[in-house]
């Protein structure tokens, strides 16, 4: 590896990392009840970035009580919807002001290239809060015409109210720490709820920084509370009987536990879980566009995307050419620290994740899959959590690398013969989060999109997101939708009011 030019963190980021970081509960920065802290590591070299509080069940309880008080008796409920929207817009302005700070924190904490955080993560975050700032004034019920056969001659006025659920617990993953928090916070607050946010223990920094901006923007105390900690902290939030709804993004395994934990008070649950998304390339596709798109589908964010295009299915007529192009792209990807100027792909988020991905790679090799690119840890980068972009050739459906979510830069490729086989193979998994189809034939695109059991189907593109576009899964990829108007369904409840007027 050639020597990379590492960007020195800006003074504001250094000051943040060197400060005494605390939880945000009831508008105040506080230590954890236990006084314990834990290390936050830089995945590019496993050095310690800083320490954050190790929150536990007592801290969750304090945060939930603060959120409940803010929701029931605080000034939050008295704000007009317009005032609520203005607060969200002000928050977006503050994030825009601090764009570089957030981008550097994401790069240091998660490992993603700084250029990606600057161009995607933070701008999408800003856009998302502005979308829901505008939506705050457009949440409404409806009037209904009803017939009551047992009340002849009576006249009724029937209308619905769409009201906030109450206290929402939100558990955030480590792959897009800031953006995933935003997906949940924006809609929850626009709808009038109060929140307890638990970021991933691997990547808590941008959430803690975001907490500072909630205070600066003028959100009332207790409306947003942030508690850092480990899995037991998230479990305490999911189980809490004064939490009305829990939203979780993460693994399907943990999703099952969230559902079980919700049973105590039958709280609402929304889940955005795992994926094993197919990229399906037909013989009539623009192969140059498809090759680049397929590579981006799996290697974007180091493959640490729930909707990563980790299964490549290519028509047999163009299989060899397309897969070779993708493998060539994989070989040219420059690995290095996220803060390095020439990095294309950073490290995985942790040593644990690196070991998990490596285990899957070794499983593929031992089961006879051929690695056309990658296949292990790159030379010279042993100190960090790196995995070489890997392309497996001519895999079979029963292999672990085909059926199970790897969550790393590992692509499993296989050929197909016709449209029906492509759809069948695309659906041959327990997941159903996303898929992409590559073809010049619009009829074929429609048929495949309709036939795939996936919450999102991209045609001639992959990983395209917008605040106005709903995102969520079929099957074991979860239920409920993030973003768009559809997300409101998981953060509001409908009240019917019937008035006899004659």
N, C-alpha and C positions, 0 to 999 in steps of 0.2 A: 504494500500500500504506500502510495506517495504521501508525503507530509501534507496534511490539510491545513488550511488557514482557519483557525478557530476564532470566532467572534467573541470578544470579551462581553459578558453581560453588562447591560447599562447600569448606571448608578442606582436607579430606582429599583431594579431587580435585585441588585446586591443588598440594598438597604432592606428590602422585603425579606430576603433569605436570612439576613442577620438579625432580624427583629424577633421579639418574643411572640411567636404566633400562637393564637388562642382560638377557642371556639366562639361562635356568634350565637348568643342566646338572649332573647328579649332585648335586642338592640345593643347589648354590651359584649365586649370581648372578655371572656372568662377562661380560666384554666379548667381542665377536666376535674371532676370530683375527686378522682384518685390522685391527681397531681402528676400522673405518669405521662410520658411522651414517647414517641417512636421516631426512628430515622426515616427520612425520605431520600432515596438514592437516585443518582444520575445513572441511567442504564447504559450510557456509552462507556463508562469505566467503573461503575459501582461505587463511586465515591459518595460521601454524604453531602447532600445539598443543604439540609436543615433538619430541624425536628419539629413535630407538630403534636398537639395533645392527643392522648389515647383516650377517647371518649368511651363511655360504657353505658349501662342501662340507666344509671342515675342521671347522667347527662341527657340521655334521650328523654327521660321523664321530665326533666326541667324544661327541655326544649318544647316538648309536646304541651306542657301546661302553659308555657308562654304563647304558643301558637293558638291554643284554645281560648285564652283570655283575649288575645288580639282579635280573634274571630268573633267572639260573643259580645265583648263589651268595649273593645278598643275603638279608636277613631277610624280604623280601616273600613268598617261596615258603613260608616257615615259619609265616606267619600263618595262623590258622584262617579259615575262610570267614566266621565270625561277626565276627572282628576286622577283616577286610577290609570287611564291611558297616558296622561301626561307624565306620571311618575315612571312608567315603563319606557317612554320615549327619552326622558332625561337619563335613565340608566343606560340606554343605548348610546347616547351622546358621550357619557363618561367612559364607556368601554372604547368608543372610537378615539377619544382623547388618549387613552392608555393602550392603544392597539399594540404597540411595540412591547410594552411590559407583558401583556398577556401572551403574545406570540413567543417571547423568550421563555416565559415560565412553562408554557406547553412543550417547547422544544427540550428544555432542560429536564423536565419532569417525566415526560412521556417518551422522548427520544426522537420524535418526528422532526424532519428537516424544518428549519426556521422559515424557509421560503414558503413551505406548504402552510404552516401555521399563520403566516402573514397573509397569504392569498386566499385561504379557504376557511380555516377554523374560526378565526376572529371575525372576518367580514360576515360570514354566515351567522355568527352569534349576534352581531349588531342588527343584521337584517331581520332575524327572527324576533328579537324583542320589539323592533319597530312594527313588524307585522301584527303582533298581538297587542301592541299599543293602539293600533288602529281598530283592531277587532273588539276592544273592550266596550266600545259604544254601540256595537252591532249584535250583541247577545240578547235575544228576545224570545218571547213565546209566540203564541198564535191564538186567533179566535176560531171557535168551532161552532158549526151548526149541528145541534143535536135533536133527536126525536125521542120523546118519552111517552110511549103508548099508554102507560097506566096513569098519565096525568093529562087527560084530554082538555084542551083549551088553555093549558098553562103555557107560559112563555119563559124561556130561560136565556141568560147570557152566559156563555161558557168560554173561558179563556185559560191559557196555560202560562205559567211563570217558569223561567229557566233560572234556577238558583244555584249558588256554589254548594259543594258537598260539605266543606268545613275544613278540617285539619288533614293535610295530605303529607304522607311520608314518601320521600323520593330517594331511591338508591341508585347511584350513578356508576357506570363502568369506567375503566381506565383507558379505553382506546381513543375516545374523543372527550376528554374530561370537561372542558369548558362547554363545548357544543351540546353534549348530551344533557348537561345540567340545564342549559338554556332551553332545549326542546321541552323539558318538563316544567321549568319555572315559568316560562312565558305564558303558556295557556292556563296554568293553575292560578296565576296572579290576575290575569285578565278576567278570569271568571269570578274572582273575588275570594278565593281560598287563601288559607295561610299554610305555610310549608315548613317542614323539617327536612333538611337535605343532608344526606350522608354520602359524601364522595368516596371513591375507591381509595383504599389505604395506599396503593402504589402511586396515586396521582392526586393528592389533595390540594395542591398549591393554587391553581387557578380558581377553585371554588372559594378558598379562603380570601383571595384577593377580590373576588367578585362580592363577597360579603361586605368588604370595606365600601364598595361602591353603592350597595343597597343602602347603607347608612348615610353616605354622602348625598345620595339622591333624595333622601327624605322619607323613605318608607317607614311607616310607624313601627315602633318596637314590637317584636314578636311575630311580625308578618312573615319574615324569612329568618330561619334559624339554621345554623350549619354546625354539624357535629362530625368530627373526624374520628376514625377508629377502624376496627377490623370487622370480620364477619359477624361476631357476636353483637356488635353495635347495630349492624343492619338488622339482625334477627330481632333485637329488642324493639326496633322501630316497627318492623312488620307485625309483631305480636301485640303491640300496645293497644289496649282496649279503648283509648281515647283518640286513636287515629281513625279517620273515616274512610280513607282510601290510601292505598300504597301503589306506587308506580316503580317498576323495576326494569332495568336493562342489564342483561348479562347472560349467563349460561342457562340452558334449559334445566340442568340439574338443580341449580339454585332456584330457578323459577318454580319448580315443584314445591320446594320448601317454603317459598313465599306464599303460595296458595294455601298450604297447610297451616301456616302461621296466621293467615287471615281469618280462619274459621271462628276464632273466639268471639268476635263481635260482628262477623259476616261483613267485614269491610270490603269495599270495592277494590278490585285489583286490575291493573293493566300491565301487560308483560311484553317486552320486546326482547326476544331470546335468540337462540342460535340459528345458524343458517348453513347451508351447503349449496350455494347458488350455482346453477349451470350457466355457462356461456355457450350458446348453440350457434354454430357457424355453418351456413349452407353454402353449396358450391357456387351460387350466383352472387355471393357477397363481395364487396370491395375488400380484397384480402389485405391490402395495406392498412386500411382503416380498421378492419377487424383485428389484425395482429396487434396493432397499438392499443386498441380498445380492450382486447382480452388481457394483454399484459397489465394495463392500468387496473382492470377489474380485480386482479389478484394481488398485484404488488403495491397498489396504493395503500398508504399507511401501514406498510410492511405486512400486508395481508391480515392485519388486525382489524377487520371490519366484519360485522355480523353478516353483511350482504356481499362479501367478497366473492368474486366469480372463481371459486376454487375447483369447479369441475368444468373442464373444457370438452365439448362434444363437437366434432367436425365431420362434415360429410366426407365419405371415403375418397371421393374424387380429388379433394384438395387437402386431405388430412396431412400428408407428409410436408407439403409446402407451408401450410399455416403453422403447424406445430414447430417446424424448424425456425420460422420467423420469430415466434414467441420465445423460443429457447435462446436465440441470438440476442434478443432484447434483454432477457434475463442476465445473460453473461456480461452485458455492457453496463449494468446498473452499478453505480459507484456507492459503496457502503462507507459509512463513517458517522461521526457524531452529528447530531441534529444541528448543532451550532457551527458546523464547518461549512465554509462557503461553497464547496464543491460536492456536497453530499446529495445523492439521489434517494437513498434509503438509509434510515437510521437503525439503531438497535431495536430489538423487541423490548417490551416494557420492563422485564425483570429476568433474573436468572431462572426463576421457576418457569416462566413462559418459554424461555429458550430451551430448557430441558424437555418441556412438554412437546414442543414442535420437533425437536431432534428425535424424540422417541417415535413420533409418527413417521418421520423420514426413514428411520432405521427399519420400521415395520414395513414400509413400502419396498425398501431394498431387499429385505429378507423374504418378502412374498413374491419376488421376481419382477418388480417394476423397474424399468430402466430410467435412470436420471439423465436427461439430455443436458441439464444445466443444474448447477448447485449440488445439493445433497449433503450439506453439513455446515460446520462453522468455518467461516473464511479465515485464511491464514493472516496472522498479524493483528487480529482483532480479538484475541482471547480474553482480554480484560473486560470487555463489554458483553452485552447480551445479543450478539449478532447471529443471524442465520443467512446463508447465501440464498438468493432467489432460486427456487427449485422447480423444475419442470419434469414430471414423470410421464413417460410415453406408454401408450397402449395398456392402460390399466384395465382391470376387470371389476365388475360391479360389486363383488363381494369383499373387496379389499377395504381395510380400515380407512385408508387414505381417501377412499371414494365415499364412504358412508358416514364418517364421523367428522365433526367440525374440528379443524386443526388450529385455526386462528393464527396463521402465520403465512409467510410467502411461499406456499407450496401448492402447485397446480397439478391436477391429475387429468390427463388427456386420454380420450378414446374416440374411435370413429363410429359413425352411424351410416345407415343406407338410405333411409327415407324419412319423411315427415313424421309418420306414426311412431317410428322407433325413436326419433329425437324427443318427441313429447313423452313417451313412456320412460325413457332413460332420465329425462329431466325431472320427472315426478317420482323416480325410484329412490326416495330418501324420506326420512321422517320429518324433514324440515320443509318449509315453504315460505321463505322470507322474500327472495328476489330471484330474478333471472334476466338474462339478456339474450336477444335474438339478432343475428346478423344476416341480412338478406336484402336484395334489391326488389324483391317481389312483395308488394304490399298485401296481396291476398294471403300469401304464406305467412307473413308477419302476423296478420290478424288471427289466422287459424292457430298458430303456435301460442300466441299470447292468450287466446281464449282457452286453450287446452292445458296450459301450465297452471299448477296449483301453487301460486305464489302471490304475495301481497303487492309486489311491484314487478312489472315486466318492462324492461327498457328495450327499445329497438334501435340498433345501430349506435348504441351508446351504453354506458354503465356508470354507476355512481353519480347520477345526476340528482341533486336534491334542491328543494326550494321550500320555503316556509308555507307556501300555498298548496303543496303536493303531499297528500297523506302517505304515511309510511308505517308498515306493520306486517305481521306475518299470518300465514295459514299454518295449520297442523301444529307441530311442536315448536314453531317459531314464535308462538305467543298469540295474544289477542289484545284488541284495542289498537288505536292508531295514534301515532305521533304527528304533530304539525297539522296545518290546515284547519278548516272548520270542523272536521271529523274528530279532532282531539277534544273538542269541547264536550262531546258525549261522555267522555270518561272523567270529566272534571265538573260536571253540572248534574243536577237532578231536576226532574220536571214535576211541577205541582199543578194540579187541575183545580180551577175555581169555577163553581157553578152557582149562579145567582138567579133566583126566581124573580122576574120583574113584572109578572102579570098573572 
